[in-house]
Each structure stands twice: as structure tokens, then as C-alpha cells.
Amino acid sequence: MTGSPISDYGYPAPFAAPRPRPRTSVAGLGVALIVLLALDAAVAALAAGLLVWRHQVLGTLLTDPGSLGPDDLHNSDRLALGAVGWLYIFLVPTIVIFICWFWAARNNAELYFPNRGTLAVGWAIGGWFLPLANWVLPLLVARDIHRGTMAGRKGKPAGGGQITGWWWGPYVIAEILALACSGENGNAKKAADITDFVHDLQAVATTGIAALIATIAAALLAIGYVRTITNTQNARNREGDWYGGPGPAVLPGPYGMGYGYGYGAPMPGYSAPQMPVPGYPAPQMPMPGYPAPQMPMPMPAQSPAPPTETAPVVQDRIPVADTQIADTHSADTQSAETWSSDAPKPAEPGDWLTPPS
């Protein structure tokens, strides 16, 4: 078969079966994402500290305004808003890189554990842009990524993993608190007097601090999730450990064993290939929708049995005794001489052909 890949047994791969490879490496994206998440956590911690200072300044303004310096209120407001602004600036590339990494990791997970995900690969991108649904759909995709990445790996949990929920919970809490903070800020703009305005600003600072703390927790836990998925997928890619890859089997077989033919594990629903027997042809992979072909077992060659007795010797001519021939000749002569002339003579050949007179 010209152009067919050669299997581990030296036979061409049946039906010119392709060997799929991971579409996108997550190594570079994973490193960039970890760095950005760490920066986000650092800036969020700085912003949370400045909001704590602003909250204290606002409380002092309500209780003892004379103790404040001329620029304390202005500086606390400017620095806190500046830190939050920088946080949003860092969040923009983080979101872009995270979605790219998320999609690449989901693609690889599909190659490691085919057709086992809750959602299709496209939801790794589309799930982030649906209002309210973006609090649930990416979580399902993240769970599929974890399951597919850890499938078949020794010592790795096969489920969705608690690390997925630990990261996603603080993220959703941070999103809800950010919406609440925005609502408190709108109430402050509608305040009737200065006292209500300051109280509303304190509520904004309090809600913002809680949202930033949840953001820090989500960023740190997301680093653990990204690092775990990235390292495991990098290891699998180096080993060729994906469906159809040359490395270790991806899926466990129906009999508790893997398949290391160089074709990867069988697709769900197909018959398991037979293990090769030394001295016999390698098993062929089944066509989709057909059972696995059964390899005939050739019978060993039979050696001819040794002769058990000596064959009789056939002579070309059987000798006859001369006396026997002489006796036969004399008997014929005697019978001819004893024929009587009075006896009717036997008909000669052709007499019965003479017509009657």
C-alpha cells in the first residue's frame, strides 16, 4: 500500500488510517496565562488594599472630618480607582489568552477521550458570551477538559476534579459581587444629601473589597487548574498518548487492558482488535460499522509418514515351465487325431452364408 503509514509490526496501516495529532499546543499559552493570572491577583490585592484605605477615609469623614488632611480624600479616591482601572487593563489580555488556552485544551481533551464530553468543542468559546449561561456552560467545558486530560493516566482522578469547582466558585462569586458593586455605585449617584452619598460610597468600597478578594482566590485557584491541565497535556503530547497516537493507550479496553498498536484505543462501539500471536500476521483494524475480522489460524505443515513395509517387486515376465507348454500342445494334437471321419464335419467359417439350392 503506497503512502500508508507503517505500523509497529511492519505492516501498512489498514485502509491508510491517519494518525491525528493535537491541533494546538497549550505549552506557550499555559505559561502566558499563568503569568497574567498572577499579575491579576497582585493588582487585585493592591486594589483591595487601597479600597480598605478609602473605606477608612470615608468613615473618618463621617465621624471626624477635621482630622483628615486636605488631600486624603482625593488621594484615596484617585489611587483606588486607578488600581481598579489597572486591574481591568490586565483582565482584557487575560480573558483573550484564557479563551484561546481553553479552546486548545478542549480540542486536545477530545483527542485523548473522544466523544465523551458533555458539550461540543465549540462551546469552549461560545459559552463565554451568553449572558447568565456563561456562569454554567464554561464550567461544563472545564469539567470535560479535566476528564479528557486525565483519562487513562495512572494516579490521576478520572472525574471532573475538585480543582475545577474550587476555581469556578470564587469566579462566579466575584462576578456577582462586581454586579452588586456597580448597583451600589448607581445608588450613590442618586443620594439625596452628602451623608447618604458617603454611606453609599462606603458600601461600594465594602462590596468592591469582597469582589476583589474573590477575584484573588479565583485567579490563584485558576493558576492551579491551568498548571495541572497544561503539564498533563504536555506530557501526553510528548508521549504520543492520544487516540490514534503512537504512544500508550488512551482508553482502557473492554477487558481491562489498553491497546498499543500505534493506532491508539478503539472508538466506543467498535470491536476490540485481537492481540497478535507470534508467527502469525498482525491483526487488522475493523472498518467502521463492521465487526473485527477474525484472523484464520493456519495449520502446521504435515510431514509424510515413513514407510512401514517393503513394497512387492513386480517382475516383467512370469516364467512358465516348458513341460506345461508341451503338455498343452500334445493335448491339442491328440484331440485333432481322434476326430472320426463318419461324424459330421463341423461347419467351416462361411458355410452358413451359402444360400439354399
Number of C-alpha atoms within 10 A of each C-alpha: 11 6 8 14 17 14 15 14 13 9 15 17 21 17 13 13 13 13 15 12 15 21 11 14 17 24 16 10 20 24 14 16 25 22 12 22 24 16 17 23 22 15 21 25 19 17 25 24 16 24 27 18 19 26 23 16 22 23 16 15 16 14 10 11 12 10 11 13 9 9 9 15 17 12 13 20 18 13 17 20 16 14 20 19 14 14 21 15 12 16 16 12 14 20 15 12 18 21 19 18 24 23 23 20 31 26 22 25 27 22 21 31 24 19 14 14 18 11 16 14 21 12 17 26 17 14 20 18 12 11 8 10 11 14 19 14 21 22 20 19 26 22 23 27 29 28 23 30 30 26 20 21 17 8 7 14 15 15 13 20 17 13 16 20 16 16 20 22 16 21 22 17 18 23 16 14 20 21 15 17 22 14 12 20 19 14 16 20 12 11 14 9 9 11 12 15 17 18 17 20 23 23 19 23 25 19 22 25 24 17 25 27 20 23 24 24 20 23 25 17 22 23 21 17 21 25 17 16 22 22 14 17 25 14 12 22 19 10 13 20 26 32 26 25 26 18 20 23 26 29 24 14 16 11 7 7 10 17 20 18 22 21 23 23 26 23 15 14 9 15 19 18 19 15 11 14 10 7 6 11 13 18 19 18 21 18 13 11 9 9 14 17 14 11 13 8 9 7 6 6 6 6 6 6 6 6 7 6 6 6 7 6 6 7 7 6 6 7 7 8 8 8 9 9 10 10 10 10 11 10 10 10 10 10 9 9 8 8 11 9 7 6 7 8 9 7 8 7 7 7 9 9 7 7 6 5 3
